[in-house]
């Protein structure tokens, strides 16, 4: 049940990351929060399987902050790829 707290926190912080990153109009509003939530779920599960208990601060810091960092990087990389792709398409069309 504690994993839900980590997922909700990661999703909320993913929403904040979406609005903090530049060019948010070029990506979907749910992309960065979804990446953040998925990353938190994976990190939390892997750490639980490795023996880190729910009372450990490292489980929470790693799963939540790690998810925020991963979602920020993913959002930045995907937005940069979109800008590059749009520029190439405009150049190919002569716009």
N, C-alpha and C positions, 0 to 999 in steps of 0.2 A: 504494500500500500504506500510505502514511503516514496516509491518511484514516481507516483503521481505528483507529489510535491515538486520533485525535481523537474518533471516534464512541464508542469504548469509554469514554474519559474523560468525555465528555458524558453518556453513559448512567449511569455510576456517580455522577456529581455530580447528575444528575436524580433518582436514587433518594434521595440525601441531601436534596434540595430537597423531595421528596414528604413525607418525614418531618419536615422543619422547618416546613412550612406548617401553619397551623391547620386544623382540621376535615377531616383526611385521610380520615375515615370516609365522607365525602360524595362522594368521587371515586374512581375506579378506581386500583388500585395501579400500573398500567402507563401511566396517562395522562401524568403529568409526565415520566417518563423517555423516553417515546416522543416527546413534543414536543421535549424537549432533544436527543435523537438526530437527529431530522429537521431541527431548526434548525441543528445543527452540520454536518450534511451539506450543507445549502443554503449556509451561510456559507462553509464550506471550499471548496466547488466554485466559488462566485462569486469568491472571492478568488484561487483558482488560475487561473481564466479571465482575471482582470484582470491577471495577471502576477506575483503575489506568489509567491515561491519557497517550497519546503518548509522551507528553512533559516531562514526569517524568523520571528522571535518573534511578529510581529504576526499572522501567519496562525494560530498556535496560540492566542494570547491571545484574538483576536477570535472564532474559531470555538468555543472551549470556554467562555469566560466569557460571550460573547454568547448562546450556547445556554442557559446556566444562567439568565441574566437573563430571556430570553424564556420559558423554561419556568416560572420563578417567577411572572412576571406572568400567564401563561396559567392556571396552577393557581389563583392567587388570584382572577382574574376568573371563571373557571368555577365555583369553589366559592361565590363570592358570588352568582352567578346562580342556582345550585342552591338556596341558602338562601332567596333571594327567591322563587323559584318554589314551593318547598315551603310557604312562609308564605302565599302567595296561594292555593295549593290547599287548605290547611287552613282558611283563611278562607272560601273558597267552599263547602267542605263543612260548615262550622260546627263544626269540631273545636276 
